[in-house]
Amino acid sequence: MQSPRSSLSILSAIVIVVFSILMLLIIGTLVSTFLLRTDSGVDISRSPVFFLEILLVVPAAIMLHKQDCPLKKGFRLNRVNSQLIGASVIVGLSGAVLADELDRLTQLIFPVPKFFDEALKEGFRYSNTVDFFLLVLTATLLAGIVEEMLFRGFLQRILEQHLRIGWAILGSAILFAFLHFIPWWFLQITILGIVLGFLAYWSNSIIPSTIVHIINNGVAIYLVSRGERNIHWYLWHNHVYPPVLLGAALLFSWGLILARNNRVPNEDSKSNNTNIVIQNLQ
């Protein structure tokens, strides 16, 4: 039996996503402005981020509730098999290496300003166990889960109901990159969003894309915090060591093939609904 489709339009979904991001930025800025360091020297500015990040999905959750759409369905919180989880880990680890090299190539043409690079390193720097725990919790785990719920769960699912799959995935990926407000990473984030979009569509779940998202963020934080001098085995003339890059490319391709071979039916997409109508007419 075909599941009921959401009555939300593309414009409504986009407005909700943009509003959610802007709301988080404004509240986060206000909260951070009034936070100070503790006497122990622990920077508590990351502590409220744990709670603020959750706010990102609140507007979408409210809208889904008004549409009588279960949150599990609206955010694509569906279970997946072990093969998809394994494929996601492979894609995440290998994709992070490829993304790092893409970033290095992109910076040859569109270099990151020094002030942004220094701010990024400062943001990922930790001086004690509490800082490290909060960094991992907010920048990897929580960010990956919440952002996937909003973009690949809520937004892309609605786009799939109105557009062809390719356009739906590309649209969510572009908005995902744009709303990071980092122009020097727009291409990299868009490509990442496309990969995450296909994983979510093939599995009809955000679990695979969340795994890849978390691993990608984690590897990025590791590389930034460690510094290039401490990962000499990984680099070759300021680029990823060719054998490492080749291995990552092969693993990435294998992981995507595994994920696609384990795809599950998606009743919400426009393509699948079109096929259902055709079958009913025959």
Protein Blocks (a to p, Z undefined) as FASTA:
>chain_A
ZZdddfbdfklmmmmmmmmmmmmmmmmmmmmmmpccdfkopafklmmmmmmmmmmmmmmm
mmmmmnopafklmnopaccdfklmmmmmmmmmmmmmmmmmmmmmmmmmmccdfklmmmmm
mmmpcfbfklmmmmmmmmmmmmmmmmmmmmmmmmmmmmmmmmcfklmmmmmmmmmmmmno
paklmmmmmmmmmmmmmmmmmnopaklmmmmmmmmmmmmmmmmmnopmlmmmmpgghiac
fklmmmmmmmmmmmmmmmmmmcccdfkbmklmmmmmmmmmZZ
